[in-house]
Amino acid sequence: MADRDWDDDSDCEGAVERAERMTRVGWTAILGVTGLMAVAAVAAAGACLAAVVGMVYVVMAATG
């Protein structure tokens, strides 16, 4: 440390670069999980719709 100048900011710059990299990784993870949740919600809605259609079919076949 004795051989560095008083205005040497290399440690701080390295920390900022690591923080920015981790921020990008974090946002990528958040977006990925959000996308998977959206896909799961659409799949659940489709399954519910298929169940309703199946129930209507059973009721119509039983009464008609």
N, C-alpha and C positions, 0 to 999 in steps of 0.2 A: 504494500500500500504506500510505502514511502516514495516509490518511484513514479507515482501518478500525480498529475497536476491537480490543483485545487478545484478546477472546474470539470473534472472527468465525470461524465454522467453515464458511462457505459453500463454500470450496474442498474441504474434506473431505466435506461432504454431497453435493456434485456428483460426487465420485469414487465415493462409496458408491452413489449412484443408477446411475451408469454400470456399476459392477461388478455390481450386482444385475441390470441389464438384460442384460448379457453372460452372466451365469449362466443366466438364463431362456433365452436364445438357445442356449446350449450344451446345456442339458438337452433342449430341443426337438429339436436336431439329433441328440443321442444317441438319443432315443426314436424319431425318424423312421428312422434307420439300423437300429436294432434291429427295428423293425416290418418294414422292407424285407427284412432278413435272415430273419425268421420267414416271410414270404411266399415267399421264395426256397427256404427249406428245405421248406415244404409242397409247393411246385411240384416240387422235385426228388424228394421222396418219391412224389408222384403219378406222375411220369414213370417212376421205378423200378418202381412197382407195375404200371403199364401195360406196361412191358417184360417183366416176369415173366409177366403174364397172356398176353401175345403169345407168349412162348416156350412156355408150357404149351399154348396152342392149336396151335402148330406141331407140337409133339411128339405131341399127341393126334391131330391130323389125319394125321400121317405113320404112326403105328402102328395106327390104327384103322379 
